[in-house]
Amino acid sequence: MHLSFSLPCMDKSGHELCFLSSPNDNRRVGCNIRGDIYTSQNWKGWEVWRFIRDESSGHFIMNLWAHSKKFLCSGPDGRIFTTENKEGTWEKWRIVSHPKLEGLRIESVEHHRFLSCRGKDLYTNEKEEKDTAWFLEPAHRNHFFISATSHDKRLSSSNELPFTSKNRKAWEKWIIEPTNEDIGQYTIRSMEHGKYLGSQEDDTIVVSEKKHLWTIGLSTQEGGGYLIHSTEHGRRLTMDWNGNLYIEEVGNSHVAWQLEPILPHALTVEQI
């Protein structure tokens, strides 16, 4: 899958939540409340799909996140539509790396036709043309709340200063982006203020226009979570019991962090 961040975007059922994007036309596959399929340049809740993999066959069914009874389906004539029958053969898809293009190839298991997008039109095609390449992009788009596992507090910042807060509002939203230069290194940028989280030699935490690099790895501590490590200073992000942020020696770090995905807003069918 073409994911912009290595952490999966999972819903409570454990399945991937992704936008299904056509790179040729910069369009997402969506579905409205009536179950009608469309393509759009939006990145909203009605363009998010739940990818459910059958472990025995490796095939997928695609279920609309905002309308849990609707599944993507294809006919033998190339038509794309939705159905509430998830047990049929027309709803099953084979997803593999595209052999000719960047991205993925999505093939109807039943009809051996490839999912294609040209302009606003969505259909299946017997030929592997350039419109058969797809990206699966995580529904969170790398947007997270960063919460301490041992405290009910989240990483936050003003335009000048980082701190912690019990809120889950605009100042607590962060974009975690991979760097092109070094695999496994990331920047952490405030969505609200556009400044990067960083650290200094005196162990203080700052926000600035300058990019600071961090590594993010799984914690082995009880309760799980992630450890966030400053590549510049070789020390880990932590906080005291009053919520004050700083970095400390790797062996001393007692704070792990949860990355809570921020998903696009959408009223589900059940809420309407």
QUIUR-V901765 format. One record per residue. RES is the residue in one letter. PHI is phi in degrees with one decimal (999 if undefined). OMEGA is omega as a letter, one per 20 degrees, with the letter a starting at -180 (* if undefined). D_LAST is the distance of its C-alpha to the last C-alpha in whole Angstrom. Layout:
BEGIN
<<RES & PHI & OMEGA & D_LAST> <RES & PHI & OMEGA & D_LAST>>
END
This chain:
BEGIN
<<M & 999 & r & 32> <H & -89.6 & r & 32> <L & -112.7 & a & 31> <S & -81.6 & r & 32> <F & -145.3 & a & 32> <S & -73.4 & r & 33> <L & -80.3 & a & 31> <P & -71.6 & r & 28> <C & -98.5 & a & 25> <M & -110.2 & r & 24> <D & -94.6 & a & 20> <K & -63.4 & a & 21> <S & -82.3 & r & 22> <G & 90.0 & a & 25> <H & -98.3 & r & 24> <E & -67.5 & r & 24> <L & -112.2 & a & 21> <C & -143.2 & r & 22> <F & -82.3 & r & 22> <L & -101.5 & a & 24> <S & -112.8 & r & 26> <S & -93.3 & a & 29> <P & -69.1 & a & 32> <N & -65.2 & a & 33> <D & -115.3 & a & 31> <N & 51.2 & a & 29> <R & -127.5 & r & 26> <R & -105.2 & r & 23> <V & -84.9 & r & 21> <G & -132.6 & a & 17> <C & -149.2 & r & 15> <N & -90.0 & a & 12> <I & -64.0 & r & 9> <R & -82.9 & a & 12> <G & 94.1 & r & 14> <D & -81.4 & r & 17> <I & -80.6 & r & 19> <Y & -147.9 & r & 20> <T & -119.9 & a & 22> <S & -152.6 & r & 22> <Q & -89.8 & r & 24> <N & -74.0 & r & 20> <W & -126.1 & a & 20> <K & -121.0 & a & 16> <G & -63.6 & a & 14> <W & -82.1 & r & 13> <E & -108.9 & a & 17> <V & -98.7 & a & 17> <W & -120.8 & r & 19> <R & -97.0 & a & 20> <F & -98.6 & a & 23> <I & -109.0 & a & 25> <R & -98.1 & r & 28> <D & -82.8 & a & 30> <E & -66.4 & a & 33> <S & -76.8 & a & 36> <S & -100.3 & a & 36> <G & 82.5 & r & 34> <H & -81.7 & a & 32> <F & -119.3 & q & 28> <I & -115.8 & a & 25> <M & -114.8 & a & 22> <N & -115.5 & a & 18> <L & -66.4 & a & 15> <W & -61.8 & a & 14> <A & -83.5 & a & 10> <H & -141.4 & a & 11> <S & -64.7 & a & 13> <K & -94.7 & a & 14> <K & -103.8 & a & 16> <F & -126.0 & a & 19> <L & -72.8 & a & 21> <C & -139.0 & r & 24> <S & -132.5 & r & 27> <G & -103.7 & a & 30> <P & -68.1 & a & 33> <D & -92.7 & a & 33> <G & 94.4 & a & 32> <R & -73.4 & r & 28> <I & -114.0 & a & 25> <F & -155.6 & r & 22> <T & -115.2 & r & 19> <T & -143.7 & r & 20> <E & -99.1 & r & 18> <N & -96.7 & a & 22> <K & -92.8 & a & 23> <E & -97.7 & a & 26> <G & -80.2 & a & 28> <T & -86.5 & a & 30> <W & -71.9 & a & 29> <E & -93.7 & a & 26> <K & -99.6 & a & 28> <W & -130.4 & r & 30> <R & -104.3 & a & 33> <I & -117.6 & a & 32> <V & -139.0 & r & 36> <S & -61.6 & a & 37> <H & -69.3 & a & 38> <P & -71.9 & a & 42> <K & -119.9 & a & 43> <L & -130.1 & r & 40> <E & -70.2 & r & 38> <G & 111.2 & a & 35> <L & -120.0 & r & 34> <R & -112.4 & a & 34> <I & -117.3 & a & 31> <E & -118.7 & r & 33> <S & -66.7 & a & 32> <V & -64.6 & a & 34> <E & -76.1 & a & 34> <H & -104.7 & r & 35> <H & 55.7 & r & 37> <R & -120.3 & a & 35> <F & -103.9 & r & 34> <L & -63.1 & a & 30> <S & -136.4 & r & 31> <C & -137.1 & r & 30> <R & -136.3 & a & 32> <G & 64.3 & r & 30> <K & -92.0 & a & 27> <D & -89.7 & r & 28> <L & -117.5 & a & 27> <Y & -163.9 & r & 29> <T & -110.9 & a & 32> <N & -131.8 & r & 35> <E & -77.0 & a & 38> <K & -106.9 & r & 40> <E & -87.4 & r & 39> <E & -89.4 & a & 39> <K & -65.6 & r & 38> <D & -84.8 & r & 35> <T & -100.7 & r & 34> <A & -91.8 & a & 34> <W & -137.7 & r & 31> <F & -115.9 & r & 30> <L & -101.9 & a & 27> <E & -114.5 & a & 26> <P & -60.0 & a & 25> <A & -63.1 & r & 21> <H & -77.6 & a & 23> <R & 53.1 & r & 25> <N & 70.9 & r & 28> <H & -98.6 & a & 26> <F & -140.9 & q & 26> <F & -89.2 & a & 27> <I & -111.4 & a & 30> <S & -115.0 & r & 31> <A & -71.8 & a & 34> <T & -69.0 & a & 34> <S & -96.7 & a & 36> <H & -134.2 & r & 35> <D & -89.3 & a & 31> <K & -140.1 & a & 32> <R & -119.9 & r & 31> <L & -66.2 & a & 33> <S & -142.2 & r & 33> <S & -163.6 & r & 35> <S & -91.2 & r & 36> <N & -71.8 & a & 37> <E & -113.2 & a & 41> <L & -147.2 & r & 40> <P & -86.2 & r & 38> <F & -159.8 & r & 37> <T & -117.7 & a & 35> <S & -151.0 & r & 32> <K & -83.2 & a & 30> <N & -76.2 & r & 27> <R & -129.9 & a & 24> <K & -123.0 & a & 24> <A & -60.3 & a & 25> <W & -70.3 & a & 29> <E & -96.8 & a & 28> <K & -93.7 & a & 27> <W & -129.9 & r & 29> <I & -107.2 & r & 30> <I & -103.0 & a & 32> <E & -119.5 & r & 34> <P & -70.9 & r & 37> <T & -91.1 & r & 40> <N & -79.6 & a & 42> <E & -81.3 & a & 45> <D & -130.5 & r & 45> <I & -65.7 & r & 43> <G & 90.8 & r & 41> <Q & -111.0 & a & 41> <Y & -136.8 & r & 38> <T & -102.6 & r & 38> <I & -122.6 & a & 35> <R & -120.0 & r & 34> <S & -68.7 & r & 32> <M & -65.4 & a & 29> <E & -77.4 & a & 30> <H & -108.2 & r & 33> <G & 77.2 & a & 34> <K & -98.5 & a & 37> <Y & -96.3 & r & 38> <L & -72.6 & r & 39> <G & -148.4 & r & 42> <S & -136.3 & a & 45> <Q & -123.1 & a & 49> <E & -63.0 & r & 52> <D & -86.5 & r & 52> <D & 77.3 & r & 49> <T & -78.6 & r & 47> <I & -106.0 & a & 43> <V & -133.2 & r & 43> <V & -122.2 & a & 40> <S & -155.5 & r & 42> <E & -71.6 & a & 42> <K & -75.1 & r & 44> <K & -77.8 & r & 42> <H & -113.9 & a & 43> <L & -102.0 & r & 43> <W & -133.6 & r & 41> <T & -107.4 & a & 41> <I & -128.9 & a & 38> <G & -135.4 & r & 39> <L & -64.9 & r & 38> <S & -89.1 & r & 40> <T & -93.8 & a & 42> <Q & -71.1 & r & 41> <E & -60.5 & a & 40> <G & 100.5 & r & 36> <G & 70.1 & a & 36> <G & 93.3 & a & 34> <Y & -129.5 & r & 36> <L & -105.3 & a & 39> <I & -111.9 & a & 39> <H & -121.7 & r & 43> <S & -73.0 & r & 45> <T & -72.7 & a & 47> <E & -71.3 & a & 49> <H & -114.7 & r & 50> <G & 65.2 & a & 50> <R & -133.1 & a & 48> <R & -102.0 & r & 44> <L & -70.1 & a & 42> <T & -149.6 & r & 42> <M & -153.5 & r & 41> <D & -90.7 & a & 43> <W & -70.0 & r & 42> <N & -91.9 & r & 41> <G & 90.0 & r & 39> <N & -79.1 & a & 42> <L & -87.8 & r & 41> <Y & -166.9 & r & 44> <I & -113.6 & a & 46> <E & -143.6 & r & 48> <E & -56.4 & a & 50> <V & -55.4 & a & 49> <G & -69.6 & a & 50> <N & -92.5 & a & 49> <S & -65.3 & a & 46> <H & -115.7 & a & 44> <V & -107.9 & r & 40> <A & -108.5 & a & 38> <W & -123.0 & r & 34> <Q & -99.6 & r & 31> <L & -100.3 & a & 29> <E & -93.8 & a & 25> <P & -61.2 & r & 23> <I & -101.5 & a & 21> <L & -92.8 & r & 18> <P & -63.4 & a & 16> <H & -74.1 & r & 13> <A & -157.5 & r & 10> <L & -74.9 & r & 6> <T & -77.1 & r & 6> <V & -58.0 & a & 5> <E & -64.7 & a & 6> <Q & -85.2 & a & 4> <I & -79.1 & * & 0>>
END
